[in-house]
Every structure is written in structure tokens, then in C-alpha cells.
Amino acid sequence: MNWLEETRFHLKEDLRQAAEAARAAGELNFESLPDFVIEQPREKAHGDFAANLAMLLARQAKMAPRKIAELLVARLYQNEPAVWVDRVDIAGAGFINFYMKPHWLTDGLADAAARGTSFGESDFGRGERVNVEFVSANPTGELHLGNARGAAIGDSLANIMQAAGFAVEREYYINDAGKQIENFGLSLEARYLQQLGQEAEFPADGYHGEDIIETVKSYIAAEGDKLLAVQPDLRREILTRFGLQKKLDAIRAALAHYGVEYDTWFSEQTLHDGGAVKKVVADYKEAGLLTEQDGALWFAADQFGCEKPEVLVRANGIPTYYAADIAYHRNKFERGFKHLINIWGADHHGHVARLKAAVGALGYPAAEGLEVILMQLVRLFSDGEIVKMSKRSGTYVTLEELVDEVGRDAARFFFVMRSADSQMDFDLDLAKSQSMDNPVYYVQYAHARINSILQQAAESGVELADLAQVKFELLQDEAERDLLRKLLALPDEIAAAAAQRAPHKIAAYVMELGALFHSFYAVCRVLGVDSDLQQARLWLCKVTAGAVAKCLGLLGVSAPDKM
């Protein structure tokens, strides 16, 4: 239990006791206390904590909320003085506001310092198994800006949920079956033949990227022209297998360079080979959820909230991508995951409802167990102009080109600064700038500045004192206390970002924390002051540096010691 959790727990208990005392005295009538909350108000003027118990009790008690609040406040701390609470006020219609004693904040700092690198982590998720699937780009081309944004959001979300106590597994779904793989093989074959001086018509739906040519060149370098004497079907099979491996190796390398590692790489083809797709069709048929029309098999999605039935098996007997996707999500539930989180591009929005319908029809908790985060488009800007073309491929800017241009830290931080459902304009010039206008530079500079302070202290012979000897109560300046309030909120911020699937909340939090540190540093000398105050401020700096590093780490961004 972190400091804020412990505080909220005690304040709730205090209010429960006050309510029971008021009921015992005949002042208040209720059957059971509602599930009220203790939260931190946005405005400091409204106290450190606020409770909504009086409003929730009004119907049972048949009394105005403000009158209930007055009765509760009168009963608070009658038998013994409050340890942390300085005073309690009533605001508005009946909010009960708690104002904490000065040492509550500094006691919280001591608690955070004692937790070390685990500060900010919690058991909020209670070990629930969560599968986070993201990027999952077709292995027929290179990763683009949308994939870069999905990778940053997905990996950061997985990190945050792990810190909040969820058991998270990252997964990449390899789309290595279906029409796109057939076209991939045809494209490779055509380029292979052309590279060897043969006449070859390029397929109408083929892949035109320079990377296809590079793939066949690498095959020719290793194996020569021996496939010229091979039957076309076998030639395409060999080239497809080789090409898929090369593409997956390149995708793995690009994502690893971006700081993203997966626990599972799941092949779509295994669903077909293992009979999982056929089993979905058979199970729907047995349940009476399939109809045949024009030779195709249709799933009754309209019975589960969709507008119309959906094709599962085409008239030619080939299952649709939809059928494979259903089998894939069944597989994830069968592996024991309680929550499935998919991060998709906004162009997949029409697939969400029908997938949930299909999963629900199989008896799985689609409403609460399957979540889809839809990402909006990314526009890249340089010198105020939209950048559309890749210098290398001539089509789209790749993840690797972006990282080469601005660096991994800036790319990842910029992508998680905005919520996934908002369209994003990525400013290349700002991302590359080493100025306080650059958000990631601003936050990293705070960490580097703190490290410099701690290093200067060590070089002057000042070592950090044992926590038990530090007089944290000396931290009384308003800038210190503003920094402390934000600092102690870290566990709540991480838990909230995990619950809301919102990595951007951590980016916003760490920017605010960095700003408060810079404000503190502008008005509070750390070195060369009274030794006791110096130790308290050094520890405040150390814990702040740890919190900044924790947040940046969750976002896949480094926390440099020097800038």
C-alpha cells in the first residue's frame, strides 16, 4: 500500500467511524454506507483530500448533504486527535475537505525514499493476465509511422500495466497467410526473374517497394539462379518462405532498435495448419449461427449487435481473414488471458464490433475482456511542410528513417504525448531541437540537472545521510511542497494510466513533475545551505530523479545523467 492509498484508507475509516457514531447517537439514519471515494481536489484551496460521502448518503438519510456533512465533521476525531489531519472543512453542497498537517507530505517523502526504485509501483492489477497485441504489420513491407506510433503506445502501455501489478505479455500477430502472402510471393518471383534477366510480368496487386528487390538480391547472392529450373509453384514457395523470414528479421531488428521486445510472435498460418479456423466454423454451424448463401458461409453477426451477417468462408472454400481473427482471439482466451488489448489503426474501426460479436458468440467476455484501442493518423512536418515520401522507398517514411532522424527517445516520447484517439502532427524540427521547447529534452534535462546536483554534493564530500536521520520536516517552502504533492501522486498516476489504457497520462505527469522541479530549483538552494536542510533537499532531489527516470523508463525513453 503506497502513501496515498494508506492515507485514503485511514480517512475512509475516520469517516466510517464518524458516520457510525452519528447513527448511534440518533443523528443520522442509514442502512449501510455507500461506496464513497476519497480523492485529491484539483485546486489546492479545496484541501488535500475530498470525500463525497455526504452526497451519497442523502437519499438514505433523507437529509440535505450539507447537513449530513456537518454531522460527520462534528463527529470526526472526538476521541483522539488526528495524526495527519490539520482541519476539516465543508464545501459546496457537502464535500468534506481534509487539510493535512505539514508533516504528512514530508512523511510521504520519507516513505517514497525508503521504497527506492520500486516507488510508483503497486498491486492495482492484482496479477491479472493481460495480452497486449500491437503493430502486427503485414510482413510484406517496412514499418511506417503508424506502426511507430502503435509500437510506442503498445510497449509503453505494457510497461505501465506491469508497474501497476498486471501480468502482461506483449504479442505480435504475424499475418503470414492469405491473399497478401500470395501476392508477396508473386512479387518476389517477378523481381527474382527480372534480376536474372528474364521476362516477367509484375502482378497487378504486387508490392512495389525497393525492399522487395533487395530481398531477392539477397537470395540471389546466397543461392544464385537455381530457382530458374524449378517449377513456378515451388519457386514461389521457396521465395515466399525466404522473404517472410527476411522481413520478420528486419521487423524484429527495427523494433528492437526502437526498444520494443515481444514475448510472443504468433503465426496466423498455425491457426490454419492446426485446424483452429475450421473449428470456429464448425462450432458456429453446430450452434446454428451459420447460413449458406451463394456458396459462401455467413456468420449471424446481426444476432450479436452488428448490422448484418458476415462472411466466414468464401464460395471457393477459403476462410476469410475474419475467420482467422476469431480463431486467434479464441486462442488468446484459451491461453488464460483475462483481458485482450489490441492496438489498431483507425482504418480498422469497422472490424471492432464484428470481432466482439464473434468472440461473444463463442461464450467469451467480449464486452469487458476484449478492448481495442484505435489510433488516429500521424502527419510528419518539417519546416512547416508535410513530409510524405521516404527518401529510400519513395512511398512512406519508415520507422527506421524516423529514428535515424530524431532518435529513439524523441520518437517514442512524442508518440505517447497525445492520446491514441487524437490525430497527431509530428514536428521533426522540434523533436530534433535541444531546447527547453522540446518536451523530451525538457524532462531529460531535469533528470540531468538533478544528477549534476548530487554529483557536485559528492565531489564536495557531502554524502546522503541515512533516512532515519533526515529532517524532512524542514521542507516548508511552497515550491518544495508543490513538488512533493506531485511526486507522491506517482503511484496513483501509474495506476490510472494503466486502468484508462492511457500512456499519455504518464508523459503529461512527468512533464509537470519536471516543471515543478525546475521551479523548485529556481527558488530553493540545495547545496551550501544549513546541513540538515541540505540533506532534506538532496533526498527530495534524489527521489524526484528516481520518479522522472521511472516515468521515462515506462515510456521507453532514457534518463541521461548529462545533457
N, C-alpha and C positions, 0 to 999 in steps of 0.2 A: 504494500500500500504506500503510494507516494505521499508527499507532504500535503498536497491539496486534497487528495482522497481522504486522508486521515482527518484533515480539518473539516471537510464536509460531513464526514461520518459523525464527528463529535457535535457539530452544530445541529445535525438532524436529531441526534439523541437528546440534545438540550431542548429542542422544540417539542419532541415527543413527550418528554417528562413534563414540560410546562403545560401541554395540552391535557395530559392525564391528571395533573394537579388541578387544572381548571374544571375538568369534568367531575373529579371527586368532590370539589367544593360546590358543585351545582351551578357553576357559572357558564358552563359550555356543555351542549348536548350533541353527541355523535356516536355512531355505532363503531366505526373503525376509521382510523386516519387514512386519508388518501395518499397516493404515492407522489408526494411533493418533491420539489427539486431545490437544491442549493446551488446557485450559480454566481459567477462573478459579473457584476454590472460593467457595462461599457464605460461609464463615467465614474471617475474616482470620487466625485462628490456624492455618489449614491452608496458609498461604503465599499468594503472589500468583498462582501458576500450578500446575497439577497435570497429570501425564501418566499415562495408563493403559497404557503400552506393556508393562510387566512382566506384567500380567494377560493381555494378548492374545498374548504370546509363550509362555505357559506350555505350551500343547499342543505346539507345535513343539519347544520346548527340552526338554520332558519334565522340567520343574523347577518347584518352587514359585515363585509370583510374587514373593514377598518376597525369595527368594534371587536371582532374576533382577534385581530392583531393586537389591539390594546390589552385584551385579557391575557394573551400569550406572553407579551413583553413584560407585563406586570409579574408573571409567574417565573420568568427566567431568572436563574441564579439567586433564588431566595435562600437556599440552604448553604451554599458555599460560593465564594467569589469565582468568577470566570478566570481561567488561566490565560487565555489568549484574547478574549473579547474585552474591548475597552468600553464600548457603549452600543446600544441597540436603538434604532430609530424606526419610525413607520413612515412610509412614503406612499403618495398616490392613493389608490383605492384600498391599499392594505398590504403592500410589500413590506416585509420585515428586513431591514438592512442592518448588517453587522459591521461594525468598525473595529478592526483588530488592534491590539496593543503593538507598539513599535517592535518589540522583541519577537513577535510572531514571524515577521518577514526574515529577520536575521537568524532565527532558529531554523527557518526553512532553508536558508543558505547553508547552514552547518549540515543539515540533513543531506542536501544535494551534494555537498563536497564529500561527505562520507560515502556516498554511492559511487563516486568515481566515474568510470566510463559507462556504467550502467544507468546513470542518471538520464531520465527521459523514457526509459523502457517501462513496460507494465505488463500485466497479465490480462488486459482488457479482452483479448480474443480467446482466452481460456483454451488455447491449444487446438482450436477448430481447424480442420484441414481445408485449405483453400487452394484451388488451382487457378493460376493467372496465366492466361494464354494471350500472347501478344506478338506482333509483327507478322509471323506466319505468311510471309510473302511467297508467291509462286517461285519455285526455284528455276525460273526461266530467264531471269534478268538480274539487274543490280538493285540494291536497296535505294529507295528515293527519300525525299524529305518527309513524306507521310510516314514511311517506315521509321525514320529517325525520330519523329515525334512519338510514335507509338512505342518505340523501344525505351525512350526516356521516361515516358509516363508509366509504362508497364513495369519496368525494372524498379523505378522509384516507389511505385505503389507496393510492390512485393517487399522491398526493404522496409517500408513504413509499417506494413501489416505484420512483418516479423518482429519489429521492435515493439509493436503493440500486443504481442503474445499470440499471434496466429501461426499455425504451421503451414507455411506457404511453399508451393512448388511452382517454379516457372516452366512453362511449356511452349514449345514451338511446333505447330502443326504443319507438316511437310505436305504440300499439295502435289504429290507425285503420282497422281492418277488422273485419268480423264482426258478431255479433248485438248487441253493446253499442253499436256505432255506429248500427245500425238503430234501436235503442231511443232513442238520443240524438237522432236526427233526429225521431222521433215525439214525443218530449218537447218539443223546440224548437217543432215545428209546433203542438202543442196550446197551449203557453204563448203563442205568437205570436197565434193566433186568439183566445184568451181576452183578451189585452191589447187587442185591437181590437174587443172586444165581441161576438165570435162564440161560438156554442155549440161546444164541443169536448170530447170525452171524453179524459181523460188516460190514457195506456197503463198497463196493469197493471204492467208491468216498467219503467216510466219512471223518470226521475231527478227527485226531488222538491226538490232543493236550491234555495235562493234564487238561487244563481248562474245557474241556467237562466233564470229570469225576467229577471235583469239582462242576460243575453246577448241575449235577444230585444228587450228595451227599447233596447239599443244599436243593434240592427239597425233597429228602427222609427225611432229618432232619425235615422239616416243615410238610410234608404231609404223610410220611410213604409209605406203599406199596399198597395203594388203587388203583393205576392205573393198577395193575396186573389183576384186574377184569373188566377192561374197554376194549372196542373194540380197536384194534390197530390204526385205523384212528383217533379216538377221543384221544387216549393216545398220539399219536404223535402231535396232535394239541395242547393239553394242555402243553406238554413238550416244544414244539416249542415256544409257547407264553411266558411261564415262562423263557425259555432260552434266548429269544430275550431281554426280559426286564432286565434280569441279565447282559447280555452282554452290552446292552446300558448303564445301570447304571455304569458298570465298565469303559466303554469308556468315559462317561461323567466325572467320577471321575478322571481318568488318565489325561484327557485333562485339567480339571480344575486345577489339581496339577501342570500342565505344564504351567499354566497361560492363557489357551485358553477357552473362553466362546463364545457360539454361540447365535445369535439372533433367528435362526430358525433351527429346526430339522424336515426335510421334509421326510415323509414316501413314498417310492415308491409304496407301496400297495394302498395308497389312489388314485393314478393315475388309477389303475385298477378298484378299487371299485367305483370311481366317473365317470367312462366312458371316461376319458381323452385319454386313449390309443386307445380305439375304435374310438374316434372322429378323431384322427390323420389318422387312416386307412381310415375312411370314406371320409375325406377331400381330401386325395391323390387320392382315387378312383374317386371322383367327378371331380377332376382336370385332370383326365386321366393319372395319374402318376403311376398307379399300373398295373402289369401284373401278370397272374397266370401261374405257371409252376410246374408240378408235385404236384399239390395240394397246393403249397405254394404261398403266395402273395409277389411280389417283387416290391420295390420302384425304380423308374427310376433315381437313383443317378448319372448315367452316363450322364444324361442331364444337370447336375449341377456341372460338373468338375471332377467327380470321374471316375475311370477306368471301373466300371461295376455296374449293378443294385445290390441292397442289399435286403436281406430277411427281411420283416416286420412281417409276420405271417407264422409260420411253417405249414407243411401239416397237423399236428394234431390239428390245430386251435389255438395253443398257441402263443401269440405275443412274439417276441424276445426282448432281453434287449434293442436293438437298438430302437424299437418302444416306449418303456417306456422312454428312454432317450430323444427322440424327444418330447414326451408329457411333460416331465419335463421342458425342456428348453422353450417350448411354454408357460408353466405356469409361468415361471420366467418373461418372457417378458410381459405377461398379468398382472402381479403384478406391472408393471410400471417401471421396471429397464431399464435404458438406456444402461448399459454395464453389460455383464455377464463375469466373470473371473473364469475359472476353473483351479485348480492346480492338475495335474495328474502325475502319474508315467510315465517314458519314454516308458514303455511297452504298453501304450495306444496311441502311436503316430499314428497308423493306423486308429484310430477311429476319429481323428480330422477332416479330410477332409469330411468324410461321414456325420458327425454330422452337419458341416457347410452347406453342400449341402442340408440336410434335413430341417434345420432351414430356409435357404434361400428360399426353395421351398414353405414354408408356408407364405412367404412375410415379414419375419423379417430380419433386417440388419445383416446378419451373418458375413460379411466381417469386419465391423467396430464395431459391437455390441457384438460379441462373441469372446472372447480371451481364448486361452488355453496355460497355462504355463506348459511345460513338465520338470519334474525333473529327473535328472540322478541318477544313483545308489550311495549308500553310502557304503563305506568299513570301518569297525571298526578295529583299530590297537591297540595292547598293547604289549609292549616290542618288537616292530618291527615285530610282527606277526599278521596276520589277525585273528580276533575273529569271529567265525562263529556261534557258538552254544550258546543257552541260558542255563544258569545253572539250570533254573527251568523247562522250557518246553522241552529242548533238541533239539529245532529246530532253532529258530531265536532269536536274542536279542530283548527284548521288550522295548518300550518307558519307562515304569516304571523302568526297570532294569538300563537303561542308566541314567535316572535322579537320581536314588539312588546312582549310581556310581560316577557321576561327578557333580551333582547338576543342578538345572534348569537353572541358569544363563549361565553356561558354555555350556550346551547343546544347548540352543537357540542361543547364540551368535555364536558358531562355525557353526551351520547350516546356518546362514544367511551371513557368511563371504564370501561365494562363490555364484556366480550366479547359479540359479536353473539348467541351462543347462550344467553345468560342473560337471563331476564326482567328488565325494568328498571322501577324506580319512580322517576319524575322528580319531585323536590321543588321546586315553584315557589318557595316561600319561601326555601329555601336558595340556589337559583340567583340570586335577586334580591338576596340579602344582601351587603353589603360588609363582610365579616368574614373572619377567618382560618379560619373553619369552612367557608367556601365554597372548594372546591378550585381553581377557576379564578382566583378573586381571590387566593388564597394564592400561586399560581405567578406571576401577573402582578405581584403586589406585590414578589416577589423581583427581577424584572426592573427595576421602577421604582426599587427601593431601590439597585440597582447603578448605574443611570443617575444617581441623585442623588449617589452617592459620586464617580463620575467627573466629574460637573459641578462638585461642590464642589472637587475637586482642580484642575480647570481654572481655576475662579474665583480660586483662591489662587495661581495661577501655576505649578502643577505639571503638566507635560506628560508624557505617556507616553514613556519612553525607547525607543531603538532596541532591538529584541530581542537583538541581539548583545551589548548592554551590560548586560542584565538578569541579576542573580544569582539565578536561580530556585532554586538550591540552598539558599537561606536559608529556604525554606518547609519547616519541620520540625515545626510544631505538628500534633498528631494531627488536629485539626479541619480543618486545611489539607489534610492528606494523605487524609483521608476524602473530602473534596470532590474532590480530584484523581483519586482512583480512580474515582469515579462519573463525573466529567467525561470521562475518557479512554475510558470504555466507550461513548460515544455512537455511534461508527460501528458497533460490534457490535450495539447495541440497535436501530438503524435497520435493519440487515441482517436481524436476527432477526425484527423486526416485519414486514418485507417477506416473508420466507420463510414465516412462520407465518400470514400474512394477518391480522395482529393489531394494529390501530391502538391498542388499549387498552394495549399494552405501552409505547408512547411516552407516553401520558398518565401511566401509573404511573411511568415513568422520570423525567419532568420534575417530577412531584410530589416524588419522592425527592431529585432534584437541588436543587429549591427548599428543601426541608427542611434539606439539608446546608449550603446557603449560609447560611440563617438561623442555623444552629448555629455555623458559622464566624464569622459577623459578630458573634455574641454574645460570643465569646471572643478574637477577633483584631482589634485596631485596624488600620485601613487607613491613615488619614491621621494625620499628626503623629508617626509613628514614624521610626526610622532611615531615611534616604533610600533606601538600597539595598533594605531590606525593604519599604518603602513601594512602590517600583516593582514589586517581585515580586508584592505583594498586589494592586496596581492591575491588573496584567496578568492575574492569576488572576480578578479580578472581571470584567474585560473579556471574557475567553474564556468564563466562566460565563454572562454576559449573552448572548453570541452563541449558546451552546448552548440556553439557555432560549428565545430568540427562534426558533431553528431548529425546536425541537420544537413550539412553539406554532404556527408557520407551517405545519408539516406537518399540523397538526390544523385548520387554517383559523381559528386564533384569533390575535388581535392581541397584540403585546407592547408595552404602553404605557410611555412614558418617565416618566409621572407618574400617580399614583393619587389 
